[in-house]
Amino acid sequence: MLVARGLLLFLICFPHPPHPLSLIPHPLKMSQSTIGIAKRSQLPTKLMTISGIIFIIMAILPLFLGSFQVSLLSKLLLFGALAVSLDLVWGFTGILSFAHGVFFTLGGYAMAYYLKLNLAAEGNTYGVDLPDFMVWNGLTELPWFIAPLKYFPLAAIAMVAVPAIFAYLIGWFIFRSKVSGVYITIITLAISSALTTFFISQQAYTGGTNGITDVSRLSIFGIDIPLNGLYWMILLFTTFVLVGSYWLTQSNFGLILRSIKENENRISYLGYDVASFKIFIWTLSAGIAGITGGLFVPLNRFISPVYLAVAFGTQVVIWVAIGGRGTLIGPVIAAILLGQIQNYAERVTQDWQLVVGILLLIVVLFIPDGLVGSVSKFFDKAKKQ
């Protein structure tokens, strides 16, 4: 809860962006070139100070916590970064996607192959270098498309490139075809369901329902990464995602994204290629999600098709909805808070999902801007008074 309180202080100073269309001239009065007159926001000193304090607190926490809590907090930070990646496309661009679990899992499998292939022969059930699930299914040699993942640089590239390229191909067909609204959501649901079935059916290559388990510990160029080291890597990554997303969304590019969300036709009339902006942010978001999946595997030592399923994609949507769309820090706070609630609720009842469902219902009905969005608006009104 100390972490949650610190993050709550952060949102008080988080600037509320102006309405995007208020900064964009009417197409009948102004030329296209005038859209770029909005200056990039400067990072407030107070925001930087509070962010730095929170980062230091988060960095030293592993020195005072047990391994279970460090592992849990690492996982929740990763889920927070995953939620931010969805916030970029949903909160800022208006694209509701249930496929971010797919991008997460594709990145996870790339790293899982690397860790499994670098497991010593004695670590496998059959005492051979070939992964157990491949031996079970009658494979005698490593498939050509998996073999390169034995090398860390290639696995790290695949962790980002595979989900990003997959997202780009899907996005190109969706957005160039001018599909919008609920139809995009339906397509992402279909992709999630189809890939779940496909990965389960390809047991010889993916491990089937069980996925890839019992992988080796993360080792980069011969250096083993302990739990605390992995935590600090995840903390730096999540911080980079937050800072980078803040910079992007406060720039002129971010202004256009918010404008697309508010009035796509108007931006199109100004001469901007809306599809290109959507494809870019969609692909970037998928790359971020892929890295979160890649870091998740050495932390939890497995990956399975369960993260491809609609249920996990829905969880990511819930984090963004409860935290507050378009706030960036809100989804991180929601992921951490709901993760802690789930951790405690599981000790009491197996129906912990009911608790999350009730929270989501309350947010949708009474605080549609999410926790952080509502608090930000409250402080904005207080300042005006």
C-alpha atoms as a printed R data frame, in Angstrom:
    type eleno elety resid chain resno       x       y       z
1   ATOM     1    CA   MET     A     1   0.000   0.000   0.000
2   ATOM     2    CA   LEU     A     2   3.007   2.299   0.447
3   ATOM     3    CA   VAL     A     3   3.599   2.016  -3.285
4   ATOM     4    CA   ALA     A     4  -0.026   2.895  -4.046
5   ATOM     5    CA   ARG     A     5   0.101   5.983  -1.826
6   ATOM     6    CA   GLY     A     6   3.256   7.181  -3.507
7   ATOM     7    CA   LEU     A     7   1.705   6.749  -6.934
8   ATOM     8    CA   LEU     A     8  -1.387   8.642  -5.754
9   ATOM     9    CA   LEU     A     9   0.815  11.657  -4.977
10  ATOM    10    CA   PHE     A    10   2.132  11.460  -8.515
11  ATOM    11    CA   LEU     A    11  -1.278  11.843 -10.116
12  ATOM    12    CA   ILE     A    12  -2.001  15.050  -8.159
13  ATOM    13    CA   CYS     A    13   0.710  16.801 -10.135
14  ATOM    14    CA   PHE     A    14  -0.003  15.027 -13.406
15  ATOM    15    CA   PRO     A    15  -1.130  17.685 -15.870
16  ATOM    16    CA   HIS     A    16  -4.557  17.382 -17.437
17  ATOM    17    CA   PRO     A    17  -4.164  17.913 -21.225
18  ATOM    18    CA   PRO     A    18  -6.348  20.481 -22.944
19  ATOM    19    CA   HIS     A    19  -9.182  19.386 -25.175
20  ATOM    20    CA   PRO     A    20  -7.349  18.486 -28.408
21  ATOM    21    CA   LEU     A    21  -9.883  19.912 -30.828
22  ATOM    22    CA   SER     A    22  -9.741  23.264 -29.069
23  ATOM    23    CA   LEU     A    23  -6.148  23.583 -30.286
24  ATOM    24    CA   ILE     A    24  -6.838  22.563 -33.868
25  ATOM    25    CA   PRO     A    25  -8.202  25.227 -36.223
26  ATOM    26    CA   HIS     A    26 -11.341  24.745 -38.248
27  ATOM    27    CA   PRO     A    27 -10.427  23.434 -41.717
28  ATOM    28    CA   LEU     A    28 -12.463  26.155 -43.426
29  ATOM    29    CA   LYS     A    29 -10.599  28.970 -41.676
30  ATOM    30    CA   MET     A    30  -7.023  27.810 -41.319
31  ATOM    31    CA   SER     A    31  -4.522  25.985 -43.488
32  ATOM    32    CA   GLN     A    32  -3.109  22.550 -42.721
33  ATOM    33    CA   SER     A    33   0.267  23.934 -41.658
34  ATOM    34    CA   THR     A    34  -1.263  25.747 -38.690
35  ATOM    35    CA   ILE     A    35  -1.980  22.485 -36.857
36  ATOM    36    CA   GLY     A    36   1.629  22.373 -35.649
37  ATOM    37    CA   ILE     A    37   1.490  25.664 -33.703
38  ATOM    38    CA   ALA     A    38   0.824  23.909 -30.386
39  ATOM    39    CA   LYS     A    39   4.059  23.934 -28.398
40  ATOM    40    CA   ARG     A    40   5.311  20.830 -26.677
41  ATOM    41    CA   SER     A    41   4.600  20.768 -22.994
42  ATOM    42    CA   GLN     A    42   7.506  21.207 -20.655
43  ATOM    43    CA   LEU     A    43   7.856  18.607 -17.905
44  ATOM    44    CA   PRO     A    44   6.864  20.397 -14.664
45  ATOM    45    CA   THR     A    45   9.540  20.651 -11.988
46  ATOM    46    CA   LYS     A    46   7.167  19.421  -9.296
47  ATOM    47    CA   LEU     A    47   6.224  16.406 -11.398
48  ATOM    48    CA   MET     A    48   9.890  15.548 -11.973
49  ATOM    49    CA   THR     A    49  10.662  15.859  -8.262
50  ATOM    50    CA   ILE     A    50   7.806  13.638  -7.112
51  ATOM    51    CA   SER     A    51   8.530  11.132  -9.878
52  ATOM    52    CA   GLY     A    52  12.179  10.974  -8.809
53  ATOM    53    CA   ILE     A    53  11.215  10.381  -5.164
54  ATOM    54    CA   ILE     A    54   8.793   7.600  -6.122
55  ATOM    55    CA   PHE     A    55  11.423   5.994  -8.349
56  ATOM    56    CA   ILE     A    56  13.991   5.999  -5.508
57  ATOM    57    CA   ILE     A    57  11.448   4.476  -3.116
58  ATOM    58    CA   MET     A    58  10.570   1.799  -5.645
59  ATOM    59    CA   ALA     A    59  14.261   1.100  -6.323
60  ATOM    60    CA   ILE     A    60  15.125   0.428  -2.677
61  ATOM    61    CA   LEU     A    61  12.013  -1.623  -1.858
62  ATOM    62    CA   PRO     A    62  13.666  -4.991  -2.726
63  ATOM    63    CA   LEU     A    63  16.166  -4.378   0.065
64  ATOM    64    CA   PHE     A    64  13.323  -4.522   2.605
65  ATOM    65    CA   LEU     A    65  10.895  -6.988   1.026
66  ATOM    66    CA   GLY     A    66  10.921 -10.761   0.796
67  ATOM    67    CA   SER     A    67  11.395 -12.601  -2.474
68  ATOM    68    CA   PHE     A    68   7.658 -13.266  -2.866
69  ATOM    69    CA   GLN     A    69   6.744  -9.586  -2.547
70  ATOM    70    CA   VAL     A    70   9.584  -8.557  -4.880
71  ATOM    71    CA   SER     A    71   8.388 -11.088  -7.460
72  ATOM    72    CA   LEU     A    72   4.768  -9.932  -7.079
73  ATOM    73    CA   LEU     A    73   5.671  -6.261  -7.363
74  ATOM    74    CA   SER     A    74   7.792  -6.995 -10.449
75  ATOM    75    CA   LYS     A    75   4.850  -8.728 -12.089
76  ATOM    76    CA   LEU     A    76   2.490  -5.872 -11.230
77  ATOM    77    CA   LEU     A    77   4.917  -3.303 -12.644
78  ATOM    78    CA   LEU     A    78   5.024  -5.303 -15.872
79  ATOM    79    CA   PHE     A    79   1.244  -5.432 -15.989
80  ATOM    80    CA   GLY     A    80   1.249  -1.674 -15.413
81  ATOM    81    CA   ALA     A    81   3.508  -1.168 -18.441
82  ATOM    82    CA   LEU     A    82   1.236  -3.466 -20.455
83  ATOM    83    CA   ALA     A    83  -1.766  -1.371 -19.425
84  ATOM    84    CA   VAL     A    84   0.043   1.812 -20.496
85  ATOM    85    CA   SER     A    85   0.589   0.277 -23.940
86  ATOM    86    CA   LEU     A    86  -3.181  -0.226 -24.226
87  ATOM    87    CA   ASP     A    87  -3.817   3.271 -22.897
88  ATOM    88    CA   LEU     A    88  -1.868   4.686 -25.847
89  ATOM    89    CA   VAL     A    89  -4.285   3.141 -28.345
90  ATOM    90    CA   TRP     A    90  -7.514   3.251 -26.309
91  ATOM    91    CA   GLY     A    91  -7.137   6.213 -23.994
92  ATOM    92    CA   PHE     A    92  -5.491   8.540 -26.518
93  ATOM    93    CA   THR     A    93  -6.544   7.221 -29.928
94  ATOM    94    CA   GLY     A    94  -9.918   5.676 -29.146
95  ATOM    95    CA   ILE     A    95  -9.115   2.127 -30.311
96  ATOM    96    CA   LEU     A    96 -10.481  -0.450 -27.867
97  ATOM    97    CA   SER     A    97  -8.415  -3.622 -28.213
98  ATOM    98    CA   PHE     A    98  -8.651  -7.003 -26.512
99  ATOM    99    CA   ALA     A    99  -5.577  -8.243 -28.378
100 ATOM   100    CA   HIS     A   100  -2.852  -6.856 -26.116
101 ATOM   101    CA   GLY     A   101  -2.666 -10.200 -24.388
102 ATOM   102    CA   VAL     A   102  -1.752 -11.615 -27.815
103 ATOM   103    CA   PHE     A   103   1.167  -9.188 -28.250
104 ATOM   104    CA   PHE     A   104   2.244  -9.869 -24.658
105 ATOM   105    CA   THR     A   105   2.247 -13.638 -25.278
106 ATOM   106    CA   LEU     A   106   4.095 -13.476 -28.602
107 ATOM   107    CA   GLY     A   107   6.928 -11.571 -26.911
108 ATOM   108    CA   GLY     A   108   6.805 -14.031 -24.037
109 ATOM   109    CA   TYR     A   109   7.176 -17.055 -26.271
110 ATOM   110    CA   ALA     A   110  10.202 -15.536 -28.009
111 ATOM   111    CA   MET     A   111  11.985 -15.182 -24.660
112 ATOM   112    CA   ALA     A   112  10.688 -18.552 -23.410
113 ATOM   113    CA   TYR     A   113  12.281 -20.343 -26.364
114 ATOM   114    CA   TYR     A   114  15.608 -18.663 -25.576
115 ATOM   115    CA   LEU     A   115  15.479 -19.688 -21.911
116 ATOM   116    CA   LYS     A   116  14.269 -23.220 -22.685
117 ATOM   117    CA   LEU     A   117  16.881 -23.806 -25.385
118 ATOM   118    CA   ASN     A   118  19.631 -22.653 -23.036
119 ATOM   119    CA   LEU     A   119  18.562 -25.045 -20.317
120 ATOM   120    CA   ALA     A   120  21.270 -27.644 -19.731
121 ATOM   121    CA   ALA     A   121  20.529 -31.126 -21.058
122 ATOM   122    CA   GLU     A   122  20.397 -32.514 -17.524
123 ATOM   123    CA   GLY     A   123  17.632 -30.025 -16.748
124 ATOM   124    CA   ASN     A   124  15.323 -31.661 -19.300
125 ATOM   125    CA   THR     A   125  13.317 -34.748 -18.449
126 ATOM   126    CA   TYR     A   126  14.834 -36.807 -21.269
127 ATOM   127    CA   GLY     A   127  18.396 -35.611 -20.765
128 ATOM   128    CA   VAL     A   128  18.706 -34.075 -24.241
129 ATOM   129    CA   ASP     A   129  19.047 -30.531 -25.532
130 ATOM   130    CA   LEU     A   130  15.683 -30.666 -27.296
131 ATOM   131    CA   PRO     A   131  12.870 -29.210 -25.098
132 ATOM   132    CA   ASP     A   132  10.702 -31.760 -23.313
133 ATOM   133    CA   PHE     A   133   7.442 -30.885 -25.075
134 ATOM   134    CA   MET     A   134   9.087 -31.384 -28.476
135 ATOM   135    CA   VAL     A   135  10.376 -34.819 -27.488
136 ATOM   136    CA   TRP     A   136   6.925 -35.784 -26.174
137 ATOM   137    CA   ASN     A   137   5.435 -34.963 -29.544
138 ATOM   138    CA   GLY     A   138   7.934 -36.900 -31.613
139 ATOM   139    CA   LEU     A   139  10.236 -34.143 -32.891
140 ATOM   140    CA   THR     A   140  13.821 -35.245 -33.350
141 ATOM   141    CA   GLU     A   141  15.403 -31.924 -34.238
142 ATOM   142    CA   LEU     A   142  14.838 -28.273 -33.515
143 ATOM   143    CA   PRO     A   143  12.543 -26.524 -36.051
144 ATOM   144    CA   TRP     A   144  14.402 -24.035 -38.246
145 ATOM   145    CA   PHE     A   145  12.215 -21.096 -37.226
146 ATOM   146    CA   ILE     A   146  12.884 -21.677 -33.516
147 ATOM   147    CA   ALA     A   147  16.614 -22.493 -33.696
148 ATOM   148    CA   PRO     A   148  17.820 -18.829 -34.030
149 ATOM   149    CA   LEU     A   149  16.135 -17.995 -30.714
150 ATOM   150    CA   LYS     A   150  18.899 -19.868 -28.910
151 ATOM   151    CA   TYR     A   151  20.939 -16.663 -29.131
152 ATOM   152    CA   PHE     A   152  20.003 -13.803 -26.819
153 ATOM   153    CA   PRO     A   153  20.379 -10.897 -29.311
154 ATOM   154    CA   LEU     A   154  18.049 -12.632 -31.780
155 ATOM   155    CA   ALA     A   155  15.584 -13.583 -29.042
156 ATOM   156    CA   ALA     A   156  15.561  -9.987 -27.751
157 ATOM   157    CA   ILE     A   157  14.885  -8.676 -31.256
158 ATOM   158    CA   ALA     A   158  12.146 -11.261 -31.817
159 ATOM   159    CA   MET     A   159  10.578 -10.322 -28.486
160 ATOM   160    CA   VAL     A   160   9.832  -6.872 -29.943
161 ATOM   161    CA   ALA     A   161   9.711  -7.540 -33.677
162 ATOM   162    CA   VAL     A   162   7.312 -10.503 -33.764
163 ATOM   163    CA   PRO     A   163   4.402  -8.773 -31.960
164 ATOM   164    CA   ALA     A   164   5.147  -5.451 -33.672
165 ATOM   165    CA   ILE     A   165   5.184  -6.951 -37.184
166 ATOM   166    CA   PHE     A   166   2.076  -8.989 -36.430
167 ATOM   167    CA   ALA     A   167   0.324  -5.840 -35.177
168 ATOM   168    CA   TYR     A   168   1.490  -3.848 -38.207
169 ATOM   169    CA   LEU     A   169   0.050  -6.394 -40.643
170 ATOM   170    CA   ILE     A   170  -3.258  -6.521 -38.805
171 ATOM   171    CA   GLY     A   171  -3.351  -2.749 -38.385
172 ATOM   172    CA   TRP     A   172  -2.601  -2.136 -42.042
173 ATOM   173    CA   PHE     A   173  -5.622  -4.165 -43.153
174 ATOM   174    CA   ILE     A   174  -7.910  -2.799 -40.422
175 ATOM   175    CA   PHE     A   175  -7.086   0.890 -40.624
176 ATOM   176    CA   ARG     A   176  -6.500   1.101 -44.378
177 ATOM   177    CA   SER     A   177  -9.928  -0.487 -44.789
178 ATOM   178    CA   LYS     A   178 -11.298   2.267 -42.542
179 ATOM   179    CA   VAL     A   179 -12.720  -0.182 -40.049
180 ATOM   180    CA   SER     A   180 -13.586   1.670 -36.861
181 ATOM   181    CA   GLY     A   181 -15.520   1.560 -33.620
182 ATOM   182    CA   VAL     A   182 -16.893  -1.660 -32.253
183 ATOM   183    CA   TYR     A   183 -15.822  -3.594 -35.367
184 ATOM   184    CA   ILE     A   184 -12.145  -3.189 -34.400
185 ATOM   185    CA   THR     A   185 -12.972  -4.554 -30.956
186 ATOM   186    CA   ILE     A   186 -14.720  -7.555 -32.499
187 ATOM   187    CA   ILE     A   187 -11.727  -8.229 -34.755
188 ATOM   188    CA   THR     A   188  -9.324  -8.169 -31.781
189 ATOM   189    CA   LEU     A   189 -11.582 -10.589 -29.900
190 ATOM   190    CA   ALA     A   190 -11.579 -12.908 -32.896
191 ATOM   191    CA   ILE     A   191  -7.772 -12.716 -33.203
192 ATOM   192    CA   SER     A   192  -7.364 -13.554 -29.528
193 ATOM   193    CA   SER     A   193  -9.690 -16.557 -29.736
194 ATOM   194    CA   ALA     A   194  -8.194 -17.843 -32.999
195 ATOM   195    CA   LEU     A   195  -4.583 -17.648 -31.799
196 ATOM   196    CA   THR     A   196  -5.469 -19.322 -28.505
197 ATOM   197    CA   THR     A   197  -6.887 -22.280 -30.427
198 ATOM   198    CA   PHE     A   198  -3.926 -22.325 -32.818
199 ATOM   199    CA   PHE     A   199  -1.253 -22.315 -30.083
200 ATOM   200    CA   ILE     A   200  -3.029 -25.066 -28.158
201 ATOM   201    CA   SER     A   201  -3.274 -27.215 -31.298
202 ATOM   202    CA   GLN     A   202   0.437 -26.828 -32.157
203 ATOM   203    CA   GLN     A   203   1.595 -28.760 -29.108
204 ATOM   204    CA   ALA     A   204   4.857 -29.944 -30.677
205 ATOM   205    CA   TYR     A   205   6.010 -26.348 -31.159
206 ATOM   206    CA   THR     A   206   4.279 -24.386 -28.383
207 ATOM   207    CA   GLY     A   207   3.814 -26.889 -25.575
208 ATOM   208    CA   GLY     A   208   0.045 -26.889 -26.095
209 ATOM   209    CA   THR     A   209  -2.161 -26.026 -23.133
210 ATOM   210    CA   ASN     A   210   0.754 -26.224 -20.687
211 ATOM   211    CA   GLY     A   211   2.877 -23.807 -22.695
212 ATOM   212    CA   ILE     A   212   6.610 -23.603 -22.094
213 ATOM   213    CA   THR     A   213   7.506 -24.317 -18.477
214 ATOM   214    CA   ASP     A   214  10.582 -24.988 -16.341
215 ATOM   215    CA   VAL     A   215  12.766 -22.573 -18.272
216 ATOM   216    CA   SER     A   216  16.247 -21.575 -17.159
217 ATOM   217    CA   ARG     A   217  17.010 -18.396 -15.239
218 ATOM   218    CA   LEU     A   218  17.758 -15.316 -17.291
219 ATOM   219    CA   SER     A   219  21.391 -15.095 -18.290
220 ATOM   220    CA   ILE     A   220  22.657 -12.278 -20.502
221 ATOM   221    CA   PHE     A   221  26.026 -12.922 -22.172
222 ATOM   222    CA   GLY     A   222  26.909 -15.433 -19.471
223 ATOM   223    CA   ILE     A   223  25.847 -13.219 -16.551
224 ATOM   224    CA   ASP     A   224  23.036 -14.639 -14.399
225 ATOM   225    CA   ILE     A   225  20.398 -12.071 -13.419
226 ATOM   226    CA   PRO     A   226  19.124 -12.521  -9.825
227 ATOM   227    CA   LEU     A   227  15.577 -11.638  -8.756
228 ATOM   228    CA   ASN     A   228  16.498  -8.163  -7.513
229 ATOM   229    CA   GLY     A   229  18.382  -7.488 -10.739
230 ATOM   230    CA   LEU     A   230  15.344  -8.543 -12.737
231 ATOM   231    CA   TYR     A   231  13.164  -6.268 -10.596
232 ATOM   232    CA   TRP     A   232  15.401  -3.275 -11.310
233 ATOM   233    CA   MET     A   233  15.334  -4.076 -15.035
234 ATOM   234    CA   ILE     A   234  11.531  -4.144 -14.928
235 ATOM   235    CA   LEU     A   235  11.398  -0.918 -12.905
236 ATOM   236    CA   LEU     A   236  13.635   0.851 -15.424
237 ATOM   237    CA   PHE     A   237  11.572  -0.478 -18.308
238 ATOM   238    CA   THR     A   238   8.253   0.607 -16.763
239 ATOM   239    CA   THR     A   239   9.708   4.031 -15.967
240 ATOM   240    CA   PHE     A   240  10.964   4.377 -19.540
241 ATOM   241    CA   VAL     A   241   7.531   3.400 -20.895
242 ATOM   242    CA   LEU     A   242   5.828   5.999 -18.685
243 ATOM   243    CA   VAL     A   243   8.275   8.802 -19.480
244 ATOM   244    CA   GLY     A   244   8.374   7.974 -23.182
245 ATOM   245    CA   SER     A   245   4.579   7.753 -23.385
246 ATOM   246    CA   TYR     A   246   4.215  11.051 -21.528
247 ATOM   247    CA   TRP     A   247   6.634  12.770 -23.906
248 ATOM   248    CA   LEU     A   248   4.892  11.278 -26.942
249 ATOM   249    CA   THR     A   249   1.366  12.159 -25.850
250 ATOM   250    CA   GLN     A   250   2.309  15.716 -24.866
251 ATOM   251    CA   SER     A   251   3.947  16.353 -28.232
252 ATOM   252    CA   ASN     A   252   2.222  17.514 -31.416
253 ATOM   253    CA   PHE     A   253   1.979  13.863 -32.407
254 ATOM   254    CA   GLY     A   254   0.036  13.143 -29.219
255 ATOM   255    CA   LEU     A   255  -2.217  16.114 -29.943
256 ATOM   256    CA   ILE     A   256  -3.126  14.560 -33.287
257 ATOM   257    CA   LEU     A   257  -3.806  11.195 -31.616
258 ATOM   258    CA   ARG     A   258  -6.230  12.800 -29.159
259 ATOM   259    CA   SER     A   259  -7.831  14.707 -32.015
260 ATOM   260    CA   ILE     A   260  -8.356  11.472 -33.941
261 ATOM   261    CA   LYS     A   261 -10.143  10.106 -30.912
262 ATOM   262    CA   GLU     A   262 -12.378  13.183 -30.655
263 ATOM   263    CA   ASN     A   263 -13.151  13.768 -34.335
264 ATOM   264    CA   GLU     A   264 -11.447  11.547 -36.867
265 ATOM   265    CA   ASN     A   265 -13.191  13.083 -39.874
266 ATOM   266    CA   ARG     A   266 -12.032  16.575 -39.026
267 ATOM   267    CA   ILE     A   267  -8.393  15.504 -38.854
268 ATOM   268    CA   SER     A   268  -8.802  13.718 -42.164
269 ATOM   269    CA   TYR     A   269 -10.211  16.904 -43.735
270 ATOM   270    CA   LEU     A   270  -7.079  18.751 -42.636
271 ATOM   271    CA   GLY     A   271  -5.082  16.457 -44.899
272 ATOM   272    CA   TYR     A   272  -3.603  14.071 -42.348
273 ATOM   273    CA   ASP     A   273  -3.341  10.361 -43.106
274 ATOM   274    CA   VAL     A   274  -5.291   9.085 -40.105
275 ATOM   275    CA   ALA     A   275  -4.601   5.438 -40.946
276 ATOM   276    CA   SER     A   276  -0.820   5.994 -40.754
277 ATOM   277    CA   PHE     A   277  -1.095   7.515 -37.272
278 ATOM   278    CA   LYS     A   278  -3.258   4.629 -36.093
279 ATOM   279    CA   ILE     A   279  -0.951   2.004 -37.574
280 ATOM   280    CA   PHE     A   280   2.092   3.617 -35.953
281 ATOM   281    CA   ILE     A   281   0.671   3.868 -32.432
282 ATOM   282    CA   TRP     A   282  -0.865   0.383 -32.761
283 ATOM   283    CA   THR     A   283   2.501  -1.105 -33.780
284 ATOM   284    CA   LEU     A   284   4.420   0.812 -31.089
285 ATOM   285    CA   SER     A   285   1.940  -0.345 -28.474
286 ATOM   286    CA   ALA     A   286   2.359  -3.973 -29.590
287 ATOM   287    CA   GLY     A   287   6.151  -3.687 -29.346
288 ATOM   288    CA   ILE     A   288   5.870  -2.427 -25.752
289 ATOM   289    CA   ALA     A   289   3.466  -5.262 -24.921
290 ATOM   290    CA   GLY     A   290   5.914  -7.760 -26.429
291 ATOM   291    CA   ILE     A   291   8.734  -6.559 -24.162
292 ATOM   292    CA   THR     A   292   6.500  -6.880 -21.097
293 ATOM   293    CA   GLY     A   293   5.804 -10.478 -22.093
294 ATOM   294    CA   GLY     A   294   9.500 -11.113 -22.646
295 ATOM   295    CA   LEU     A   295  10.359  -9.846 -19.160
296 ATOM   296    CA   PHE     A   296   7.451 -11.753 -17.628
297 ATOM   297    CA   VAL     A   297   8.856 -15.160 -18.639
298 ATOM   298    CA   PRO     A   298  12.154 -15.121 -16.663
299 ATOM   299    CA   LEU     A   299  10.227 -13.718 -13.706
300 ATOM   300    CA   ASN     A   300   7.531 -16.425 -13.603
301 ATOM   301    CA   ARG     A   301   9.526 -19.117 -15.440
302 ATOM   302    CA   PHE     A   302   6.722 -20.029 -17.874
303 ATOM   303    CA   ILE     A   303   4.378 -18.793 -20.593
304 ATOM   304    CA   SER     A   304   1.194 -20.424 -21.873
305 ATOM   305    CA   PRO     A   305  -1.752 -19.772 -24.219
306 ATOM   306    CA   VAL     A   306  -3.822 -18.639 -21.234
307 ATOM   307    CA   TYR     A   307  -2.366 -15.166 -21.788
308 ATOM   308    CA   LEU     A   308  -3.607 -15.243 -25.380
309 ATOM   309    CA   ALA     A   309  -7.176 -15.755 -24.255
310 ATOM   310    CA   VAL     A   310  -9.866 -13.094 -24.121
311 ATOM   311    CA   ALA     A   311  -9.948 -13.292 -20.314
312 ATOM   312    CA   PHE     A   312  -6.444 -11.864 -19.949
313 ATOM   313    CA   GLY     A   313  -7.058  -9.251 -22.650
314 ATOM   314    CA   THR     A   314 -10.145  -8.205 -20.702
315 ATOM   315    CA   GLN     A   315  -8.051  -7.810 -17.550
316 ATOM   316    CA   VAL     A   316  -5.819  -5.312 -19.340
317 ATOM   317    CA   VAL     A   317  -8.899  -3.361 -20.442
318 ATOM   318    CA   ILE     A   318 -10.149  -3.347 -16.836
319 ATOM   319    CA   TRP     A   319  -6.855  -1.902 -15.551
320 ATOM   320    CA   VAL     A   320  -7.093   0.968 -18.014
321 ATOM   321    CA   ALA     A   321 -10.799   1.560 -17.372
322 ATOM   322    CA   ILE     A   322 -10.461   1.606 -13.592
323 ATOM   323    CA   GLY     A   323  -7.227   3.596 -13.586
324 ATOM   324    CA   GLY     A   324  -8.469   6.160 -16.078
325 ATOM   325    CA   ARG     A   325  -8.136   6.300 -19.843
326 ATOM   326    CA   GLY     A   326  -5.672   8.838 -21.161
327 ATOM   327    CA   THR     A   327  -3.903   9.299 -17.813
328 ATOM   328    CA   LEU     A   328  -0.926   6.900 -18.290
329 ATOM   329    CA   ILE     A   329  -0.207   6.670 -14.569
330 ATOM   330    CA   GLY     A   330  -3.791   5.534 -13.859
331 ATOM   331    CA   PRO     A   331  -3.469   2.100 -15.503
332 ATOM   332    CA   VAL     A   332  -0.215   1.487 -13.587
333 ATOM   333    CA   ILE     A   333  -1.888   2.324 -10.277
334 ATOM   334    CA   ALA     A   334  -4.913   0.185 -11.152
335 ATOM   335    CA   ALA     A   335  -2.736  -2.792 -12.127
336 ATOM   336    CA   ILE     A   336  -0.818  -2.594  -8.841
337 ATOM   337    CA   LEU     A   337  -3.908  -2.055  -6.664
338 ATOM   338    CA   LEU     A   338  -5.998  -4.759  -8.339
339 ATOM   339    CA   GLY     A   339  -3.040  -7.118  -8.249
340 ATOM   340    CA   GLN     A   340  -2.718  -6.628  -4.505
341 ATOM   341    CA   ILE     A   341  -6.483  -7.001  -4.062
342 ATOM   342    CA   GLN     A   342  -6.387 -10.223  -6.061
343 ATOM   343    CA   ASN     A   343  -3.463 -11.493  -3.986
344 ATOM   344    CA   TYR     A   344  -5.346 -10.973  -0.712
345 ATOM   345    CA   ALA     A   345  -8.746 -12.023  -2.093
346 ATOM   346    CA   GLU     A   346  -7.380 -15.362  -3.315
347 ATOM   347    CA   ARG     A   347  -6.482 -16.213   0.285
348 ATOM   348    CA   VAL     A   348 -10.107 -15.731   1.327
349 ATOM   349    CA   THR     A   349 -12.141 -16.908  -1.663
350 ATOM   350    CA   GLN     A   350 -11.684 -18.413  -5.095
351 ATOM   351    CA   ASP     A   351 -14.250 -15.942  -6.423
352 ATOM   352    CA   TRP     A   352 -11.807 -13.031  -6.382
353 ATOM   353    CA   GLN     A   353 -12.917 -12.113  -9.902
354 ATOM   354    CA   LEU     A   354 -16.269 -11.134  -8.419
355 ATOM   355    CA   VAL     A   355 -14.518  -8.432  -6.380
356 ATOM   356    CA   VAL     A   356 -12.832  -7.058  -9.498
357 ATOM   357    CA   GLY     A   357 -16.139  -7.186 -11.376
358 ATOM   358    CA   ILE     A   358 -17.874  -5.160  -8.657
359 ATOM   359    CA   LEU     A   359 -15.088  -2.564  -8.740
360 ATOM   360    CA   LEU     A   360 -15.394  -2.276 -12.506
361 ATOM   361    CA   LEU     A   361 -19.174  -1.876 -12.247
362 ATOM   362    CA   ILE     A   362 -18.764   0.915  -9.685
363 ATOM   363    CA   VAL     A   363 -16.235   2.715 -11.867
364 ATOM   364    CA   VAL     A   364 -18.353   2.463 -15.022
365 ATOM   365    CA   LEU     A   365 -21.509   3.676 -13.295
366 ATOM   366    CA   PHE     A   366 -20.198   6.325 -10.928
367 ATOM   367    CA   ILE     A   367 -16.681   7.365 -11.994
368 ATOM   368    CA   PRO     A   368 -16.457   6.827 -15.775
369 ATOM   369    CA   ASP     A   369 -13.215   8.835 -15.954
370 ATOM   370    CA   GLY     A   370 -11.496   6.241 -13.760
371 ATOM   371    CA   LEU     A   371  -9.840   6.741 -10.400
372 ATOM   372    CA   VAL     A   372  -6.993   8.949 -11.567
373 ATOM   373    CA   GLY     A   373  -9.094  10.841 -14.103
374 ATOM   374    CA   SER     A   374 -11.661  11.709 -11.447
375 ATOM   375    CA   VAL     A   375  -9.037  12.797  -8.915
376 ATOM   376    CA   SER     A   376  -7.295  14.941 -11.568
377 ATOM   377    CA   LYS     A   377 -10.571  16.664 -12.420
378 ATOM   378    CA   PHE     A   378 -11.266  17.255  -8.735
379 ATOM   379    CA   PHE     A   379  -7.919  19.029  -8.254
380 ATOM   380    CA   ASP     A   380  -8.426  20.983 -11.483
381 ATOM   381    CA   LYS     A   381 -11.750  22.309 -10.164
382 ATOM   382    CA   ALA     A   382 -10.182  23.060  -6.773
383 ATOM   383    CA   LYS     A   383  -7.442  25.139  -8.426
384 ATOM   384    CA   LYS     A   384  -9.995  27.139 -10.434
385 ATOM   385    CA   GLN     A   385 -11.940  27.941  -7.299
